[in-house]
Amino acid sequence: MASRHERDTRRRFEERYAVPTSDVTEEVERRVIGAAWGANGYTTLRQADELAARLCLAPGVRVLDVGTGRGWPGLYYAVRYGCAVVGTDVPFEALLAGSRRAHVENVGGRFASVGAAGSRQPFRQKSFDAVVHTDVLC
């Protein structure tokens, strides 16, 4: 059962992600981050690529993206580096948006979304080769 804090957090993030992206927000994201992936944080494309290099992301690598929101940067990693990614977050609408984008990007088989709070990941130990959590405090 979710705590009051978890319910409040879920409500705040659901409100935040209920606001759809637009041409304007995508242009801002391109200028600030370097690409438009529906990001709701501050990690730049360059920083995401640096993280991918340090984690040696490549096809066959399994990545857990905690706090993925609409899929940034995990979805980008599935597309750019060919790794398999599971993105977890609380707001259902954000996860749904990431799943839709995965189909558009033709990586639906390498990207999955799971509803889970950052502090309560439902996976066994050693299920992933790498874990990322950009712009997230768990």
Secondary structure as the mmCIF struct_conf table of DSSP 4:
data_model
#
loop_
_struct_conf.conf_type_id
_struct_conf.id
_struct_conf.beg_label_comp_id
_struct_conf.beg_label_asym_id
_struct_conf.beg_label_seq_id
_struct_conf.end_label_comp_id
_struct_conf.end_label_asym_id
_struct_conf.end_label_seq_id
HELX_RH_AL_P HELX_RH_AL_P1 ARG A 4 ALA A 18
BEND BEND1 VAL A 19 VAL A 19
HELX_RH_AL_P HELX_RH_AL_P2 ASP A 23 VAL A 32
TURN_TY1_P TURN_TY1_P1 ILE A 33 ILE A 33
BEND BEND2 GLY A 34 ALA A 35
BEND BEND3 TRP A 37 TRP A 37
BEND BEND4 GLY A 41 GLY A 41
HELX_RH_AL_P HELX_RH_AL_P3 LEU A 45 ARG A 54
TURN_TY1_P TURN_TY1_P2 LEU A 55 CYS A 56
TURN_TY1_P TURN_TY1_P3 PRO A 59 GLY A 60
STRN STRN1 ARG A 62 VAL A 66
TURN_TY1_P TURN_TY1_P4 GLY A 67 GLY A 67
TURN_TY1_P TURN_TY1_P5 GLY A 69 PRO A 73
HELX_RH_AL_P HELX_RH_AL_P4 GLY A 74 TYR A 81
STRN STRN2 ALA A 84 ASP A 89
BEND BEND5 VAL A 90 VAL A 90
HELX_RH_AL_P HELX_RH_AL_P5 PHE A 92 VAL A 104
TURN_TY1_P TURN_TY1_P6 GLU A 105 ASN A 106
TURN_TY1_P TURN_TY1_P7 GLY A 108 ARG A 110
STRN STRN3 PHE A 111 GLY A 115
TURN_TY1_P TURN_TY1_P8 GLY A 118 SER A 119
TURN_TY1_P TURN_TY1_P9 GLN A 125 LYS A 126
BEND BEND6 SER A 127 SER A 127
BEND BEND7 ASP A 129 ASP A 129
STRN STRN4 ALA A 130 VAL A 132
TURN_TY1_P TURN_TY1_P10 THR A 134 ASP A 135
#
